[in-house]
Amino acid sequence: MESGPAIFAGAVFALFGAGLLLWTVARVLHRAPVAHGVRPAASITLATLSGVLFLALGVWCFGRI
């Protein structure tokens, strides 16, 4: 019963991280801005690091099961 919240949190973090990484890659490949009003290098870096962080957090939650 205690593993239910860990499974839910892991799934949410992993899906959000993977989605953010896929969205960032799609925007970069289409040469579209990742964030409006921000330098492209900074927005790509921040979005990629955030996606990797959330994906790693999801893996960590699954590892706690």
Secondary structure as UniProt FT lines:
FT   HELIX           3..29
FT   TURN            30..31
FT   TURN            36..37
FT   HELIX           40..63
//
